[in-house]
């Protein structure tokens, strides 16, 4: 049945069919980030109110990514060898438990241990989830798929602070936020258990295609040469090279994890996560020192989520069809400019437009980055590649968290300058490593294959 431009029901139905394999996982991601979004503005303030100074706050915040740094490569390797759905369920259940327990066990040491355990639980979940999306999505739609993944996260971050604020007001304290964070993780685990189904790995699909091609040639040994060539190419190009489907802009999957695409993605994510680690430590404190209340602090997190929620799928889809260099450059330049301007504002309300600019940069940056990782994943090792990629970003987050707390004790603005410099340097290094591959346009790859 044809789909007419003015038929919204048919368009929604077509969109749902297209993404049916990953929609349950996107819904679970939205639920998880509702709880995370409710907690994020409150956690640094809660920790400092319970005896954590600024230097120790950096350690508490860094405990979560430090555990991910250790866990993601291991759990990514595991997720390529065992069913992924049980890993995702267990990770969410564990995160729910450890998000709630800071209400029970209070103090710097308890906070460090609980944040580390929550990081391990998240490390169990994330590589399996991202590897699942990689294997369940055609190569020419991965930018859009990871744009939807980021939009689901930001949808939670958009609504989470509002839910947390209303719940705290209704139930008389921040305890509601920690309980809500734990419950949201449990609900996400239930959603995955009920609706997410295992997908064939890329290596398994490639092997099945190779067997099919081999059987076809055995049954019909006198096939014309152009059909023999097509069957061979379908087997060689892997799971996403079906008839009429556009191949990956970067060509066939690499044979090993030691490739330029994955190396460039690692450098990009270290720089981007250095920014994230900086903000998680100092942002709420910085705004409150400028005179902002908790309502404005929560609003800034909501505003950051809005452009990512609305624009990430669009930028991901456009990046699948055209060049990606502009998105990577803008994804660095806009956050760096915003960070430098933050250091000179004196009215916290001036942060509002800057946040929208900064978030637009990340809306361009993240879906493209995940599509690069997917293209740099050898067949059958998508979760392993995601684990290494995630651990690399976590390394940037850890270092930033530790530095930000110490730098903030000297000058609360210093972490902004450091993050701007680090993100710029790592972006230049990433282009130096992956430049020729990153500069390719998909149309050129198609023409080369046709020739």
Secondary structure, 3 states (H helix, E strand, C coil): CCCCCCCHHHHHHHHHHHCHHHHHHHHHHHHHHHHHHHHHHHHHHHHHHCCCCHHHHHHHHHHHHHHHHHHHHHHHHHHCCCCHHHHHHHHHHHHHHHHHHHHCCCCHHHHHHHHHHHHHHHHHHHHHHHHHHHHHCCHHHHHHHHHHHHHHHHHHHHHHHHHHHHHHHHHCCCHHHHHHHHHHHHHHHHHHHHHCCCCCCHHHHHHHHHHHHHHHHHHCCCCCHHHHHHHHHHHHCCCCCCCCCCCCCCCCCCCCCCCHHHHHHHHHHHHHHHHHHHHHHHHHHHHHHCCCCHHHHHHHHHHHHHHHHHHHHHHHHHHHHCCCHHHHHHHHHHHHHHHHHHCCCCCHHHHHHHHHHHHHHHHHHHHHHHHHHHHCCCCCCHHHHHHHHHHHHHHHHHHHHHHHHHHHHHCCCHHHHHHHHHHHHHHHHHHHHHHHHHCCCHHHHHHHHHC
